[in-house]
Amino acid sequence: MAGKCRPLAVFSLTSDKIYEAEKGIELVRGVWDGEPAVALIASPSSSMRQDPYEQDLKYLHDISFDLSLFDNVDDLCREAVRMGRERLGFDRIGVWLIDPNDHAWKLGCWGTDEDGKLRDERGLRSPCIYGGERSEFSEGKIPLLAFDDDVCMNAEGTVVGMGSRLIAPLWDGHGLVGEIGADDFLNHRGFSPEKREIFILFARVVGHLVSLKRAETELRMLASTDVLTGTVNRRTALIILEKCLAQCRRSGSDFTLCLADLDGLKTVNDAYGHAAGDEYIRRASATLVGAVRGSDTVGRIGGDEFLIIFPDCHRDIVATVMERVNVELAASAKGRNYRPRLSWGTSSPGEIERLLQGADSTPQRCIDILLELADQRMYENKRTKGSARPRVPGETKLTSIFEPSCDGISF
């Protein structure tokens, strides 16, 4: 056979003999429009070889779907490197992402080592050199940089051998988010024009998904985070509280809920402006976060109110933590005309479960009572320590309009 054509079958014109045929090919003699004819039939289960480019396109379609299932950029990039090697057949692949805080640098992500194994390259940092031809590369005008018979390096920039290299921009349609590179260091097969096109498409898939996952992460953060303080917001805090209560009932453990309220926030806002009030809130929030354990939850649930959840922590220990928070807040306020302070109150499932025996003890009812009890104790704390509230020069002592009693709770 001449050229690069691949025969499906070679057979005799004078007999039914087949000299050579692809697996799954059958020779059938019959009549077509009244004339003797021969048909070559491929069975549905035939494992005939598919064109490499078409096979790569199919793999790329599957890869784009599989990568879209990951929740974060880190997992996405790790699996992109693995799939690029295992499914698309690139020897070594490395992904670098532009540093979001300094676009002059790119950050290592995941790659392939000299043995073809997945390698964690997070923590590596390299300058972005996008002058000359690379300037158009960084602007998305050049889809691929290809180098034949070039040096191949590892992630640290050490030369490990020679081979062909490809570098494609991770472009999301608006800007450069990183770059992905590949070489043939292990097998030295080179890259055909079709393989280069597959690599360009692969880079576009990864680039768009990186941008998409970053946007999804930001949306999740905005949906669960208080913008002013960076703590969880009211909705998320109450979800965590519900999960803690469920865990408490399953395991028999306990937790302490604490409601904390900033004393005199309105006074600060009126006297010094809302910027000072916001700073007051942020400082109190930072002090709270710094005082609790990693397993505890701090959430801002109102303008001047915080909900703190302490798993497996007795109320006496929580009281010590909260008093330490007030000491630190007071120390941070030197030079100001008011004294920042938190009033707080606590409650725990253990103390209300006994009171709820035989009554409505649904999770929501328990949560309502926990919050109500902590709220009343917080305002009792505010009333008894009213003299310590922030005040501006010349202001008379603030009096409390809250005189609640814990006995007023209806079970």
Secondary structure, DSSP 8 states (H G I E B T S, - for coil): --TT---SEEE-SSSS-EEEE-TTEEEEEEEETTEEEEEEEE-TT------HHHHHHHHHHHHHHHHHT-SSHHHHHHHHHHHHHHTT--SEEEEEEE-TT-TTEEEEEEEE-TTS-EEE-TT-EEE----THHHHHHTTS---EEEEEEEEE-TTS-EEEEEEEEEEEEE-SSSEEEEEEEE-TTT-----HHHHHHHHHHHHHHHHHHHHHHHHHHHHHHHHB-TTTSSB-HHHHHHHHHHHHHHHHHH---EEEEEEEETTHHHHHHHH-HHHHHHHHHHHHHHHHHHS-TTSEEEE-SSSEEEEEEET--HHHHHHHHHHHHHHHHHHTTTSSS---EEEEEE-HHHHHTTTTTS---HHHHHHHHHHHHHHHHHHHHHHTGGGS---TT------S----GGG---
